[in-house]
């Protein structure tokens, strides 16, 4: 931080430094991402690299003061809009999403930049730091990926493709929305405390704190991703589109009726305080679609009707959610 503040033009220096890191085949930032999310077998994340990242990209103060989010996002969008990745990233993505050996995403500037931002936001949530960390960047990258993605039935339905995310572009769309689901879970976990109960009333309840500004920004960014994918006839398959929308709807229902299902590490029926989170995410989605076009509205309604009523949290909460979204 002392060095950063001593720079005459810190934002230009950080911009140059981040762009160099994105171009480099080996860097502490890449090491942090690979260490957390995989992609290189037998990889060792050294202590010196870990310490440096802990003082920079995973330090909420440094990340905020440096505006490091900006070159991460801009460089990603510039690369996407150049079209240089289109041929490879709209083809079968097995080399990109494979979990063994050396996968293509471990060298992907879009993936590495996105995950660097996710790790920075996660550190802020765990540290209870409420500042503007430009969570909307994740939507900006999502939208830029969607613009370059092309739905080719021969590729998307190929037996060589992963049915969940057939192409690298599909993988990027999938991983961004998955991160936007995981980050609120991290925030809820960080705000949770135990409230002692008399022995006659059983185990202590878990009280989740109110969602803060960063969580509100996450709800906005994720709901914009859902709104964007709802009109994507030429970019992704109908099945993939529906899956992205359903993911958000199911998250809301789990917040309200099955909190242990969203990986909070909380005890089943003893969780209190998640209703404001449920309401926040449902209102964000309603706000996106309230004045939306018929194509997007139809996609949201179809996803709502396709939810598995055999799951108790869907059965118990779907009437409430339908009322919130469509009344």
C-alpha positions as protocol buffer text, in pm:
chain_id: "A"
residue {
  index: 1
  type: UNK
  ca { x: 0 y: 0 z: 0 }
}
residue {
  index: 2
  type: UNK
  ca { x: 288 y: 240 z: 74 }
}
residue {
  index: 3
  type: UNK
  ca { x: 436 y: 175 z: -267 }
}
residue {
  index: 4
  type: UNK
  ca { x: 97 y: 213 z: -438 }
}
residue {
  index: 5
  type: UNK
  ca { x: 28 y: 546 z: -269 }
}
residue {
  index: 6
  type: UNK
  ca { x: 376 y: 672 z: -357 }
}
residue {
  index: 7
  type: UNK
  ca { x: 316 y: 632 z: -730 }
}
residue {
  index: 8
  type: UNK
  ca { x: 258 y: 951 z: -925 }
}
residue {
  index: 9
  type: UNK
  ca { x: -8 y: 783 z: -1141 }
}
residue {
  index: 10
  type: UNK
  ca { x: -113 y: 465 z: -964 }
}
residue {
  index: 11
  type: UNK
  ca { x: -396 y: 377 z: -1205 }
}
residue {
  index: 12
  type: UNK
  ca { x: -172 y: 388 z: -1512 }
}
residue {
  index: 13
  type: UNK
  ca { x: 92 y: 181 z: -1332 }
}
residue {
  index: 14
  type: UNK
  ca { x: -164 y: -79 z: -1225 }
}
residue {
  index: 15
  type: UNK
  ca { x: -314 y: -87 z: -1574 }
}
residue {
  index: 16
  type: UNK
  ca { x: 24 y: -162 z: -1729 }
}
residue {
  index: 17
  type: UNK
  ca { x: 111 y: -416 z: -1460 }
}
residue {
  index: 18
  type: UNK
  ca { x: -219 y: -605 z: -1481 }
}
residue {
  index: 19
  type: UNK
  ca { x: -208 y: -623 z: -1859 }
}
residue {
  index: 20
  type: UNK
  ca { x: 145 y: -764 z: -1843 }
}
residue {
  index: 21
  type: UNK
  ca { x: 30 y: -1024 z: -1592 }
}
residue {
  index: 22
  type: UNK
  ca { x: -257 y: -1123 z: -1822 }
}
residue {
  index: 23
  type: UNK
  ca { x: -18 y: -1172 z: -2113 }
}
residue {
  index: 24
  type: UNK
  ca { x: 237 y: -1365 z: -1911 }
}
residue {
  index: 25
  type: UNK
  ca { x: 232 y: -1743 z: -1917 }
}
residue {
  index: 26
  type: UNK
  ca { x: 352 y: -1748 z: -1554 }
}
residue {
  index: 27
  type: UNK
  ca { x: 244 y: -1498 z: -1288 }
}
residue {
  index: 28
  type: UNK
  ca { x: 138 y: -1491 z: -921 }
}
residue {
  index: 29
  type: UNK
  ca { x: -214 y: -1392 z: -1028 }
}
residue {
  index: 30
  type: UNK
  ca { x: -242 y: -1697 z: -1253 }
}
residue {
  index: 31
  type: UNK
  ca { x: -99 y: -1911 z: -975 }
}
residue {
  index: 32
  type: UNK
  ca { x: -369 y: -1791 z: -733 }
}
residue {
  index: 33
  type: UNK
  ca { x: -646 y: -1883 z: -977 }
}
residue {
  index: 34
  type: UNK
  ca { x: -502 y: -2220 z: -1075 }
}
residue {
  index: 35
  type: UNK
  ca { x: -435 y: -2309 z: -711 }
}
residue {
  index: 36
  type: UNK
  ca { x: -800 y: -2247 z: -625 }
}
residue {
  index: 37
  type: UNK
  ca { x: -980 y: -2373 z: -934 }
}
residue {
  index: 38
  type: UNK
  ca { x: -740 y: -2626 z: -1088 }
}
residue {
  index: 39
  type: UNK
  ca { x: -615 y: -2660 z: -1442 }
}
residue {
  index: 40
  type: UNK
  ca { x: -251 y: -2762 z: -1391 }
}
residue {
  index: 41
  type: UNK
  ca { x: -160 y: -3096 z: -1242 }
}
residue {
  index: 42
  type: UNK
  ca { x: 126 y: -3109 z: -991 }
}
residue {
  index: 43
  type: UNK
  ca { x: 116 y: -2731 z: -955 }
}
residue {
  index: 44
  type: UNK
  ca { x: 273 y: -2570 z: -647 }
}
residue {
  index: 45
  type: UNK
  ca { x: 154 y: -2229 z: -528 }
}
residue {
  index: 46
  type: UNK
  ca { x: 467 y: -2092 z: -362 }
}
residue {
  index: 47
  type: UNK
  ca { x: 466 y: -1899 z: -37 }
}
residue {
  index: 48
  type: UNK
  ca { x: 619 y: -1588 z: -197 }
}
residue {
  index: 49
  type: UNK
  ca { x: 347 y: -1578 z: -464 }
}
residue {
  index: 50
  type: UNK
  ca { x: 76 y: -1641 z: -204 }
}
residue {
  index: 51
  type: UNK
  ca { x: 209 y: -1358 z: 14 }
}
residue {
  index: 52
  type: UNK
  ca { x: 223 y: -1115 z: -278 }
}
residue {
  index: 53
  type: UNK
  ca { x: -131 y: -1192 z: -392 }
}
residue {
  index: 54
  type: UNK
  ca { x: -250 y: -1162 z: -32 }
}
residue {
  index: 55
  type: UNK
  ca { x: -115 y: -805 z: -24 }
}
residue {
  index: 56
  type: UNK
  ca { x: -258 y: -710 z: -366 }
}
residue {
  index: 57
  type: UNK
  ca { x: -546 y: -876 z: -550 }
}
residue {
  index: 58
  type: UNK
  ca { x: -678 y: -1048 z: -237 }
}
residue {
  index: 59
  type: UNK
  ca { x: -635 y: -742 z: -18 }
}
residue {
  index: 60
  type: UNK
  ca { x: -965 y: -547 z: -30 }
}
residue {
  index: 61
  type: UNK
  ca { x: -788 y: -220 z: 50 }
}
residue {
  index: 62
  type: UNK
  ca { x: -527 y: -259 z: -225 }
}
residue {
  index: 63
  type: UNK
  ca { x: -782 y: -386 z: -476 }
}
residue {
  index: 64
  type: UNK
  ca { x: -1011 y: -90 z: -407 }
}
residue {
  index: 65
  type: UNK
  ca { x: -737 y: 175 z: -401 }
}
residue {
  index: 66
  type: UNK
  ca { x: -566 y: 44 z: -715 }
}
residue {
  index: 67
  type: UNK
  ca { x: -885 y: 3 z: -924 }
}
residue {
  index: 68
  type: UNK
  ca { x: -732 y: -322 z: -1049 }
}
residue {
  index: 69
  type: UNK
  ca { x: -1077 y: -436 z: -1156 }
}
residue {
  index: 70
  type: UNK
  ca { x: -1067 y: -194 z: -1448 }
}
residue {
  index: 71
  type: UNK
  ca { x: -777 y: -337 z: -1654 }
}
residue {
  index: 72
  type: UNK
  ca { x: -896 y: -690 z: -1573 }
}
residue {
  index: 73
  type: UNK
  ca { x: -1238 y: -616 z: -1723 }
}
residue {
  index: 74
  type: UNK
  ca { x: -1131 y: -392 z: -2009 }
}
residue {
  index: 75
  type: UNK
  ca { x: -859 y: -628 z: -2128 }
}
residue {
  index: 76
  type: UNK
  ca { x: -1111 y: -916 z: -2123 }
}
residue {
  index: 77
  type: UNK
  ca { x: -1371 y: -723 z: -2321 }
}
residue {
  index: 78
  type: UNK
  ca { x: -1110 y: -599 z: -2569 }
}
residue {
  index: 79
  type: UNK
  ca { x: -989 y: -954 z: -2630 }
}
residue {
  index: 80
  type: UNK
  ca { x: -1343 y: -1080 z: -2679 }
}
residue {
  index: 81
  type: UNK
  ca { x: -1447 y: -804 z: -2916 }
}
residue {
  index: 82
  type: UNK
  ca { x: -1136 y: -854 z: -3127 }
}
residue {
  index: 83
  type: UNK
  ca { x: -1286 y: -1188 z: -3237 }
}
residue {
  index: 84
  type: UNK
  ca { x: -951 y: -1362 z: -3204 }
}
residue {
  index: 85
  type: UNK
  ca { x: -1100 y: -1637 z: -2986 }
}
residue {
  index: 86
  type: UNK
  ca { x: -1423 y: -1697 z: -3180 }
}
residue {
  index: 87
  type: UNK
  ca { x: -1324 y: -1997 z: -3391 }
}
residue {
  index: 88
  type: UNK
  ca { x: -1171 y: -2192 z: -3103 }
}
residue {
  index: 89
  type: UNK
  ca { x: -1418 y: -2085 z: -2836 }
}
residue {
  index: 90
  type: UNK
  ca { x: -1726 y: -2171 z: -3044 }
}
residue {
  index: 91
  type: UNK
  ca { x: -1600 y: -2523 z: -3109 }
}
residue {
  index: 92
  type: UNK
  ca { x: -1602 y: -2834 z: -2889 }
}
residue {
  index: 93
  type: UNK
  ca { x: -1459 y: -2733 z: -2552 }
}
residue {
  index: 94
  type: UNK
  ca { x: -1321 y: -3055 z: -2405 }
}
residue {
  index: 95
  type: UNK
  ca { x: -965 y: -2922 z: -2389 }
}
residue {
  index: 96
  type: UNK
  ca { x: -1097 y: -2612 z: -2213 }
}
residue {
  index: 97
  type: UNK
  ca { x: -1310 y: -2769 z: -1941 }
}
residue {
  index: 98
  type: UNK
  ca { x: -1117 y: -3091 z: -1876 }
}
residue {
  index: 99
  type: UNK
  ca { x: -1026 y: -3138 z: -1509 }
}
residue {
  index: 100
  type: UNK
  ca { x: -709 y: -3344 z: -1559 }
}
residue {
  index: 101
  type: UNK
  ca { x: -371 y: -3252 z: -1703 }
}
residue {
  index: 102
  type: UNK
  ca { x: -324 y: -2901 z: -1841 }
}
residue {
  index: 103
  type: UNK
  ca { x: -650 y: -2747 z: -1957 }
}
residue {
  index: 104
  type: UNK
  ca { x: -691 y: -2458 z: -2197 }
}
residue {
  index: 105
  type: UNK
  ca { x: -865 y: -2232 z: -1948 }
}
residue {
  index: 106
  type: UNK
  ca { x: -552 y: -2218 z: -1732 }
}
residue {
  index: 107
  type: UNK
  ca { x: -409 y: -1999 z: -2009 }
}
residue {
  index: 108
  type: UNK
  ca { x: -731 y: -1819 z: -2099 }
}
residue {
  index: 109
  type: UNK
  ca { x: -707 y: -1441 z: -2031 }
}
residue {
  index: 110
  type: UNK
  ca { x: -1087 y: -1412 z: -1994 }
}
residue {
  index: 111
  type: UNK
  ca { x: -1114 y: -1694 z: -1741 }
}
residue {
  index: 112
  type: UNK
  ca { x: -811 y: -1581 z: -1543 }
}
residue {
  index: 113
  type: UNK
  ca { x: -927 y: -1219 z: -1527 }
}
residue {
  index: 114
  type: UNK
  ca { x: -1278 y: -1321 z: -1421 }
}
residue {
  index: 115
  type: UNK
  ca { x: -1155 y: -1554 z: -1148 }
}
residue {
  index: 116
  type: UNK
  ca { x: -912 y: -1290 z: -1023 }
}
residue {
  index: 117
  type: UNK
  ca { x: -1205 y: -1053 z: -973 }
}
residue {
  index: 118
  type: UNK
  ca { x: -1408 y: -1327 z: -803 }
}
residue {
  index: 119
  type: UNK
  ca { x: -1126 y: -1400 z: -558 }
}
residue {
  index: 120
  type: UNK
  ca { x: -1096 y: -1028 z: -481 }
}
residue {
  index: 121
  type: UNK
  ca { x: -1470 y: -992 z: -416 }
}
residue {
  index: 122
  type: UNK
  ca { x: -1466 y: -1307 z: -204 }
}
residue {
  index: 123
  type: UNK
  ca { x: -1185 y: -1164 z: 12 }
}
residue {
  index: 124
  type: UNK
  ca { x: -1388 y: -846 z: 64 }
}
residue {
  index: 125
  type: UNK
  ca { x: -1696 y: -1043 z: 168 }
}
residue {
  index: 126
  type: UNK
  ca { x: -1497 y: -1258 z: 410 }
}
residue {
  index: 127
  type: UNK
  ca { x: -1342 y: -942 z: 557 }
}
residue {
  index: 128
  type: UNK
  ca { x: -1682 y: -766 z: 590 }
}
residue {
  index: 129
  type: UNK
  ca { x: -1559 y: -482 z: 368 }
}
residue {
  index: 130
  type: UNK
  ca { x: -1847 y: -287 z: 216 }
}
residue {
  index: 131
  type: UNK
  ca { x: -1717 y: -77 z: -73 }
}
residue {
  index: 132
  type: UNK
  ca { x: -1789 y: -52 z: -443 }
}
residue {
  index: 133
  type: UNK
  ca { x: -1588 y: -337 z: -590 }
}
residue {
  index: 134
  type: UNK
  ca { x: -1757 y: -301 z: -931 }
}
residue {
  index: 135
  type: UNK
  ca { x: -1933 y: -636 z: -920 }
}
residue {
  index: 136
  type: UNK
  ca { x: -2107 y: -524 z: -1239 }
}
residue {
  index: 137
  type: UNK
  ca { x: -1780 y: -610 z: -1417 }
}
residue {
  index: 138
  type: UNK
  ca { x: -1886 y: -974 z: -1405 }
}
residue {
  index: 139
  type: UNK
  ca { x: -2199 y: -890 z: -1602 }
}
residue {
  index: 140
  type: UNK
  ca { x: -1995 y: -682 z: -1848 }
}
residue {
  index: 141
  type: UNK
  ca { x: -1773 y: -982 z: -1920 }
}
residue {
  index: 142
  type: UNK
  ca { x: -2075 y: -1215 z: -1933 }
}
residue {
  index: 143
  type: UNK
  ca { x: -2245 y: -992 z: -2189 }
}
residue {
  index: 144
  type: UNK
  ca { x: -1928 y: -965 z: -2400 }
}
residue {
  index: 145
  type: UNK
  ca { x: -1891 y: -1345 z: -2399 }
}
residue {
  index: 146
  type: UNK
  ca { x: -2256 y: -1389 z: -2497 }
}
residue {
  index: 147
  type: UNK
  ca { x: -2210 y: -1148 z: -2789 }
}
residue {
  index: 148
  type: UNK
  ca { x: -1931 y: -1365 z: -2932 }
}
residue {
  index: 149
  type: UNK
  ca { x: -2096 y: -1701 z: -2862 }
}
residue {
  index: 150
  type: UNK
  ca { x: -2271 y: -1868 z: -3157 }
}
residue {
  index: 151
  type: UNK
  ca { x: -2516 y: -2155 z: -3138 }
}
residue {
  index: 152
  type: UNK
  ca { x: -2409 y: -2421 z: -3385 }
}
residue {
  index: 153
  type: UNK
  ca { x: -2629 y: -2726 z: -3339 }
}
residue {
  index: 154
  type: UNK
  ca { x: -2363 y: -2960 z: -3477 }
}
residue {
  index: 155
  type: UNK
  ca { x: -2121 y: -2847 z: -3206 }
}
residue {
  index: 156
  type: UNK
  ca { x: -2365 y: -2808 z: -2918 }
}
residue {
  index: 157
  type: UNK
  ca { x: -2523 y: -3150 z: -2974 }
}
residue {
  index: 158
  type: UNK
  ca { x: -2202 y: -3328 z: -3069 }
}
residue {
  index: 159
  type: UNK
  ca { x: -2124 y: -3643 z: -2867 }
}
residue {
  index: 160
  type: UNK
  ca { x: -1775 y: -3498 z: -2822 }
}
residue {
  index: 161
  type: UNK
  ca { x: -1911 y: -3196 z: -2632 }
}
residue {
  index: 162
  type: UNK
  ca { x: -1990 y: -3167 z: -2264 }
}
residue {
  index: 163
  type: UNK
  ca { x: -2368 y: -3137 z: -2257 }
}
residue {
  index: 164
  type: UNK
  ca { x: -2356 y: -2892 z: -1964 }
}
residue {
  index: 165
  type: UNK
  ca { x: -2125 y: -2643 z: -2137 }
}
residue {
  index: 166
  type: UNK
  ca { x: -2042 y: -2760 z: -2493 }
}
residue {
  index: 167
  type: UNK
  ca { x: -1802 y: -2478 z: -2591 }
}
residue {
  index: 168
  type: UNK
  ca { x: -1544 y: -2261 z: -2410 }
}
residue {
  index: 169
  type: UNK
  ca { x: -1776 y: -1962 z: -2445 }
}
residue {
  index: 170
  type: UNK
  ca { x: -2054 y: -2167 z: -2284 }
}
residue {
  index: 171
  type: UNK
  ca { x: -1813 y: -2264 z: -2006 }
}
residue {
  index: 172
  type: UNK
  ca { x: -1734 y: -1898 z: -1939 }
}
residue {
  index: 173
  type: UNK
  ca { x: -2103 y: -1806 z: -1923 }
}
residue {
  index: 174
  type: UNK
  ca { x: -2165 y: -2100 z: -1691 }
}
residue {
  index: 175
  type: UNK
  ca { x: -1873 y: -2022 z: -1459 }
}
residue {
  index: 176
  type: UNK
  ca { x: -1965 y: -1653 z: -1423 }
}
residue {
  index: 177
  type: UNK
  ca { x: -2321 y: -1732 z: -1312 }
}
residue {
  index: 178
  type: UNK
  ca { x: -2191 y: -2006 z: -1084 }
}
residue {
  index: 179
  type: UNK
  ca { x: -1956 y: -1754 z: -922 }
}
residue {
  index: 180
  type: UNK
  ca { x: -2246 y: -1512 z: -883 }
}
residue {
  index: 181
  type: UNK
  ca { x: -2426 y: -1788 z: -694 }
}
residue {
  index: 182
  type: UNK
  ca { x: -2127 y: -1885 z: -479 }
}
residue {
  index: 183
  type: UNK
  ca { x: -2035 y: -1531 z: -371 }
}
residue {
  index: 184
  type: UNK
  ca { x: -2365 y: -1457 z: -189 }
}
residue {
  index: 185
  type: UNK
  ca { x: -2323 y: -1791 z: -12 }
}
residue {
  index: 186
  type: UNK
  ca { x: -1978 y: -1676 z: 102 }
}
residue {
  index: 187
  type: UNK
  ca { x: -2131 y: -1349 z: 223 }
}
residue {
  index: 188
  type: UNK
  ca { x: -2407 y: -1526 z: 415 }
}
residue {
  index: 189
  type: UNK
  ca { x: -2154 y: -1756 z: 579 }
}
residue {
  index: 190
  type: UNK
  ca { x: -1940 y: -1457 z: 678 }
}
residue {
  index: 191
  type: UNK
  ca { x: -2233 y: -1280 z: 846 }
}
residue {
  index: 192
  type: UNK
  ca { x: -2359 y: -1584 z: 1037 }
}
residue {
  index: 193
  type: UNK
  ca { x: -2344 y: -1611 z: 1413 }
}
residue {
  index: 194
  type: UNK
  ca { x: -2484 y: -1864 z: 1659 }
}
residue {
  index: 195
  type: UNK
  ca { x: -2762 y: -1772 z: 1898 }
}
residue {
  index: 196
  type: UNK
  ca { x: -2759 y: -1994 z: 2211 }
}
residue {
  index: 197
  type: UNK
  ca { x: -3087 y: -2170 z: 2289 }
}
residue {
  index: 198
  type: UNK
  ca { x: -3214 y: -2332 z: 2611 }
}
residue {
  index: 199
  type: UNK
  ca { x: -3148 y: -2705 z: 2619 }
}
residue {
  index: 200
  type: UNK
  ca { x: -3520 y: -2772 z: 2593 }
}
residue {
  index: 201
  type: UNK
  ca { x: -3532 y: -2598 z: 2255 }
}
residue {
  index: 202
  type: UNK
  ca { x: -3257 y: -2802 z: 2093 }
}
residue {
  index: 203
  type: UNK
  ca { x: -2947 y: -2686 z: 1908 }
}
residue {
  index: 204
  type: UNK
  ca { x: -2844 y: -2324 z: 1874 }
}
residue {
  index: 205
  type: UNK
  ca { x: -2995 y: -2140 z: 1580 }
}
residue {
  index: 206
  type: UNK
  ca { x: -2779 y: -1979 z: 1313 }
}
residue {
  index: 207
  type: UNK
  ca { x: -2857 y: -1610 z: 1256 }
}
residue {
  index: 208
  type: UNK
  ca { x: -2758 y: -1471 z: 917 }
}
residue {
  index: 209
  type: UNK
  ca { x: -2693 y: -1098 z: 903 }
}
residue {
  index: 210
  type: UNK
  ca { x: -2865 y: -864 z: 660 }
}
residue {
  index: 211
  type: UNK
  ca { x: -2727 y: -851 z: 304 }
}
residue {
  index: 212
  type: UNK
  ca { x: -2488 y: -560 z: 253 }
}
residue {
  index: 213
  type: UNK
  ca { x: -2408 y: -339 z: -43 }
}
residue {
  index: 214
  type: UNK
  ca { x: -2178 y: -591 z: -209 }
}
residue {
  index: 215
  type: UNK
  ca { x: -2448 y: -860 z: -196 }
}
residue {
  index: 216
  type: UNK
  ca { x: -2699 y: -614 z: -342 }
}
residue {
  index: 217
  type: UNK
  ca { x: -2455 y: -551 z: -627 }
}
residue {
  index: 218
  type: UNK
  ca { x: -2420 y: -926 z: -678 }
}
residue {
  index: 219
  type: UNK
  ca { x: -2799 y: -962 z: -705 }
}
residue {
  index: 220
  type: UNK
  ca { x: -2808 y: -684 z: -963 }
}
residue {
  index: 221
  type: UNK
  ca { x: -2524 y: -832 z: -1170 }
}
residue {
  index: 222
  type: UNK
  ca { x: -2661 y: -1186 z: -1162 }
}
residue {
  index: 223
  type: UNK
  ca { x: -3015 y: -1075 z: -1249 }
}
residue {
  index: 224
  type: UNK
  ca { x: -2876 y: -881 z: -1547 }
}
residue {
  index: 225
  type: UNK
  ca { x: -2702 y: -1202 z: -1664 }
}
residue {
  index: 226
  type: UNK
  ca { x: -3034 y: -1386 z: -1646 }
}
residue {
  index: 227
  type: UNK
  ca { x: -3210 y: -1105 z: -1831 }
}
residue {
  index: 228
  type: UNK
  ca { x: -2939 y: -1107 z: -2099 }
}
residue {
  index: 229
  type: UNK
  ca { x: -2943 y: -1484 z: -2157 }
}
residue {
  index: 230
  type: UNK
  ca { x: -3324 y: -1486 z: -2182 }
}
residue {
  index: 231
  type: UNK
  ca { x: -3288 y: -1342 z: -2534 }
}
residue {
  index: 232
  type: UNK
  ca { x: -3011 y: -1555 z: -2681 }
}
residue {
  index: 233
  type: UNK
  ca { x: -3166 y: -1764 z: -2957 }
}
residue {
  index: 234
  type: UNK
  ca { x: -2855 y: -1742 z: -3174 }
}
residue {
  index: 235
  type: UNK
  ca { x: -2589 y: -1749 z: -2901 }
}
residue {
  index: 236
  type: UNK
  ca { x: -2670 y: -2059 z: -2691 }
}
residue {
  index: 237
  type: UNK
  ca { x: -2901 y: -2358 z: -2699 }
}
residue {
  index: 238
  type: UNK
  ca { x: -3252 y: -2334 z: -2549 }
}
residue {
  index: 239
  type: UNK
  ca { x: -3151 y: -2594 z: -2289 }
}
residue {
  index: 240
  type: UNK
  ca { x: -2847 y: -2393 z: -2181 }
}
residue {
  index: 241
  type: UNK
  ca { x: -3053 y: -2070 z: -2165 }
}
residue {
  index: 242
  type: UNK
  ca { x: -3317 y: -2237 z: -1949 }
}
residue {
  index: 243
  type: UNK
  ca { x: -3052 y: -2381 z: -1719 }
}
residue {
  index: 244
  type: UNK
  ca { x: -2901 y: -2037 z: -1650 }
}
residue {
  index: 245
  type: UNK
  ca { x: -3246 y: -1893 z: -1568 }
}
residue {
  index: 246
  type: UNK
  ca { x: -3349 y: -2191 z: -1356 }
}
residue {
  index: 247
  type: UNK
  ca { x: -3025 y: -2163 z: -1156 }
}
residue {
  index: 248
  type: UNK
  ca { x: -3129 y: -1818 z: -1032 }
}
residue {
  index: 249
  type: UNK
  ca { x: -3488 y: -1925 z: -956 }
}
residue {
  index: 250
  type: UNK
  ca { x: -3371 y: -2230 z: -762 }
}
residue {
  index: 251
  type: UNK
  ca { x: -3127 y: -2015 z: -564 }
}
residue {
  index: 252
  type: UNK
  ca { x: -3415 y: -1793 z: -448 }
}
residue {
  index: 253
  type: UNK
  ca { x: -3624 y: -2097 z: -352 }
}
residue {
  index: 254
  type: UNK
  ca { x: -3337 y: -2253 z: -159 }
}
residue {
  index: 255
  type: UNK
  ca { x: -3283 y: -1930 z: 32 }
}
residue {
  index: 256
  type: UNK
  ca { x: -3644 y: -1940 z: 142 }
}
residue {
  index: 257
  type: UNK
  ca { x: -3718 y: -2308 z: 188 }
}
residue {
  index: 258
  type: UNK
  ca { x: -3395 y: -2511 z: 192 }
}
residue {
  index: 259
  type: UNK
  ca { x: -3101 y: -2302 z: 316 }
}
residue {
  index: 260
  type: UNK
  ca { x: -2876 y: -2602 z: 372 }
}
residue {
  index: 261
  type: UNK
  ca { x: -2890 y: -2671 z: -3 }
}
residue {
  index: 262
  type: UNK
  ca { x: -2700 y: -2356 z: -99 }
}
residue {
  index: 263
  type: UNK
  ca { x: -2374 y: -2467 z: 63 }
}
residue {
  index: 264
  type: UNK
  ca { x: -2380 y: -2224 z: 353 }
}
residue {
  index: 265
  type: UNK
  ca { x: -2256 y: -2485 z: 594 }
}
residue {
  index: 266
  type: UNK
  ca { x: -2553 y: -2407 z: 815 }
}
residue {
  index: 267
  type: UNK
  ca { x: -2777 y: -2635 z: 1013 }
}
residue {
  index: 268
  type: UNK
  ca { x: -3104 y: -2726 z: 833 }
}
residue {
  index: 269
  type: UNK
  ca { x: -3407 y: -2587 z: 1014 }
}
residue {
  index: 270
  type: UNK
  ca { x: -3215 y: -2368 z: 1260 }
}
residue {
  index: 271
  type: UNK
  ca { x: -3121 y: -2098 z: 1010 }
}
residue {
  index: 272
  type: UNK
  ca { x: -3274 y: -1754 z: 1063 }
}
residue {
  index: 273
  type: UNK
  ca { x: -3249 y: -1431 z: 868 }
}
residue {
  index: 274
  type: UNK
  ca { x: -3243 y: -1550 z: 505 }
}
residue {
  index: 275
  type: UNK
  ca { x: -3582 y: -1408 z: 407 }
}
residue {
  index: 276
  type: UNK
  ca { x: -3433 y: -1062 z: 336 }
}
residue {
  index: 277
  type: UNK
  ca { x: -3180 y: -1231 z: 106 }
}
residue {
  index: 278
  type: UNK
  ca { x: -3459 y: -1419 z: -73 }
}
residue {
  index: 279
  type: UNK
  ca { x: -3656 y: -1096 z: -114 }
}
residue {
  index: 280
  type: UNK
  ca { x: -3349 y: -907 z: -240 }
}
residue {
  index: 281
  type: UNK
  ca { x: -3278 y: -1156 z: -519 }
}
residue {
  index: 282
  type: UNK
  ca { x: -3642 y: -1193 z: -619 }
}
residue {
  index: 283
  type: UNK
  ca { x: -3690 y: -815 z: -640 }
}
residue {
  index: 284
  type: UNK
  ca { x: -3371 y: -777 z: -845 }
}
residue {
  index: 285
  type: UNK
  ca { x: -3501 y: -1032 z: -1097 }
}
residue {
  index: 286
  type: UNK
  ca { x: -3846 y: -876 z: -1106 }
}
residue {
  index: 287
  type: UNK
  ca { x: -3687 y: -537 z: -1171 }
}
residue {
  index: 288
  type: UNK
  ca { x: -3499 y: -674 z: -1473 }
}
residue {
  index: 289
  type: UNK
  ca { x: -3802 y: -835 z: -1634 }
}
residue {
  index: 290
  type: UNK
  ca { x: -4080 y: -598 z: -1528 }
}
residue {
  index: 291
  type: UNK
  ca { x: -4072 y: -388 z: -1848 }
}
residue {
  index: 292
  type: UNK
  ca { x: -3898 y: -649 z: -2061 }
}
residue {
  index: 293
  type: UNK
  ca { x: -3984 y: -764 z: -2412 }
}
residue {
  index: 294
  type: UNK
  ca { x: -4214 y: -1064 z: -2477 }
}
residue {
  index: 295
  type: UNK
  ca { x: -3926 y: -1295 z: -2574 }
}
residue {
  index: 296
  type: UNK
  ca { x: -3751 y: -1249 z: -2240 }
}
residue {
  index: 297
  type: UNK
  ca { x: -4076 y: -1269 z: -2045 }
}
residue {
  index: 298
  type: UNK
  ca { x: -4166 y: -1596 z: -2217 }
}
residue {
  index: 299
  type: UNK
  ca { x: -3824 y: -1743 z: -2136 }
}
residue {
  index: 300
  type: UNK
  ca { x: -3861 y: -1655 z: -1767 }
}
residue {
  index: 301
  type: UNK
  ca { x: -4213 y: -1797 z: -1749 }
}
residue {
  index: 302
  type: UNK
  ca { x: -4106 y: -2118 z: -1925 }
}
residue {
  index: 303
  type: UNK
  ca { x: -3816 y: -2164 z: -1684 }
}
residue {
  index: 304
  type: UNK
  ca { x: -4048 y: -2112 z: -1389 }
}
residue {
  index: 305
  type: UNK
  ca { x: -4290 y: -2377 z: -1517 }
}
residue {
  index: 306
  type: UNK
  ca { x: -4010 y: -2626 z: -1581 }
}
residue {
  index: 307
  type: UNK
  ca { x: -3888 y: -2636 z: -1219 }
}
residue {
  index: 308
  type: UNK
  ca { x: -3900 y: -2980 z: -1058 }
}
residue {
  index: 309
  type: UNK
  ca { x: -4202 y: -2979 z: -829 }
}
residue {
  index: 310
  type: UNK
  ca { x: -4078 y: -3305 z: -678 }
}
residue {
  index: 311
  type: UNK
  ca { x: -3824 y: -3104 z: -476 }
}
residue {
  index: 312
  type: UNK
  ca { x: -3992 y: -2985 z: -160 }
}
residue {
  index: 313
  type: UNK
  ca { x: -3844 y: -2636 z: -165 }
}
residue {
  index: 314
  type: UNK
  ca { x: -3978 y: -2587 z: -519 }
}
residue {
  index: 315
  type: UNK
  ca { x: -4320 y: -2723 z: -424 }
}
residue {
  index: 316
  type: UNK
  ca { x: -4338 y: -2507 z: -113 }
}
residue {
  index: 317
  type: UNK
  ca { x: -4199 y: -2186 z: -258 }
}
residue {
  index: 318
  type: UNK
  ca { x: -4296 y: -2171 z: -626 }
}
residue {
  index: 319
  type: UNK
  ca { x: -4641 y: -2018 z: -565 }
}
residue {
  index: 320
  type: UNK
  ca { x: -4480 y: -1739 z: -362 }
}
residue {
  index: 321
  type: UNK
  ca { x: -4210 y: -1683 z: -626 }
}
residue {
  index: 322
  type: UNK
  ca { x: -4460 y: -1676 z: -912 }
}
residue {
  index: 323
  type: UNK
  ca { x: -4657 y: -1411 z: -723 }
}
residue {
  index: 324
  type: UNK
  ca { x: -4345 y: -1204 z: -665 }
}
residue {
  index: 325
  type: UNK
  ca { x: -4228 y: -1218 z: -1026 }
}
residue {
  index: 326
  type: UNK
  ca { x: -4547 y: -1206 z: -1229 }
}
residue {
  index: 327
  type: UNK
  ca { x: -4816 y: -1027 z: -1029 }
}
